[in-house]
Amino acid sequence: ATDKRELERDADDDKIKFAYRRLAKFYHPDVYNGRGTLEEGETAESRFIKIQAAYELLIDYEKRKIYDTEHRVNPMKVLVAQMGLKVDPEEEKRILAREKKASMEYFNNTLK
């Protein structure tokens, strides 16, 4: 299994469930075989909890809509970033600020 695979922004429930089941089976603490991409010090259990949290967000239409509106990013990308990619904290702040600004501009333009 690889954590780099992303769901499309408009992924339906079946695709979300498939991705969740694949990752959950791979990182389940009782069966994890050490071949994944855990961060240094991260356990299979903590990764499994992150995967569950992402699934609960993605599968709930209202929560997903709110998240997308507030962040204007793919929640799966956020999960992947939290799980494995190293991002400079200053760069992360710039990216988040840019996304928030774009989100507010989009929101304000749709109200006109």
N, C-alpha and C positions, 0 to 999 in steps of 0.2 A: 504494500500500500504506500501511496505517496500523499503527503499533505499538500503538495503544491497544486493539485487539481482543484479547479474552482467550479462553482456552480454559476450558471448564467444568471444575470440579474432577474430574469423572468422565469426562472426554473419553477416547474410545477411541483405539487406535493409528492408525486411519485419519484421525481428526480432527487428531491431533498431527502426523502426517506431512504432511497437507495444509497446516496452518499453517506448519510448518517449511519446506516447499518454497516456499511463497508468499514468506515473509520472506527465505529464503536466496537466491532468484532476484533479489529486489528489491535486496538489499544486497550481492550478490556484487561484490567489488572490480573485476572486469573489466567489469561492466555497469552499475554504479550511476550514476544520472543526476543526482544532487544534489537530488532532490525529497523525500527522507525527512526524518526528525526527528533527525538526528545532534546530539549535544551539541557545544558549542563545543570545537574541538580533537580531536573524535572522528573517526576515519576509517571509511570503509565496511568496511575490513578488520577493524578492532577490533569493529565491530558484528556483522559476519558471524561472528566467533569467539564472541561472546556468544550468538548465535542457535544456533550448533552446540552449545555447552555446555549450553544450556537443553534442546535436543532430546535430547541424550545422557542427561540426567537424566530427562526426562519419559518417554522411550520404554523405559527400563529399569525394569521393574516394582519390583524390589527397591530400587533407588536412590530411586525416586519415593516408595515407601512409607516409607522411612527419612526422607527429606526432609520429607514431609508430617507424620510423627510428631514430628520435632524442631521444625518451624517452624509447623505448623498454619496455613499460608497457601498460596495457590495459587502454585506456582513461576512461572507465567507472569506473575502480578502482580509478583513480585520482579524478573523480567527486565524488564518494562515500566518499573518504577521505576528500575532501574539504567540503562535506556536513555534516559529522557527526562524524567521528572518531577523537579521540584526539591522536595526535602523538607528541612525544617529538621533539622539533626543532632540537636538535643535532642528534637524530636518523634519522630524515627526511633528514638532510644533508648527513649522511652516506649512506642512501639508495639511494638517488639521485646520489651521487658520484659513488657508485657501479654500478648503472644502466647505467650511462653515460660511465663508463669504459667498461662495457660489450658491450654496443652499439658500441663504437669505435673499440673494438677488432673484433666484428662481421663484421663491415663495412670494416675494413682493410683486414680481411681474405677473404672476398668475392671479393676483388680486385686482389688477387694473381692469 
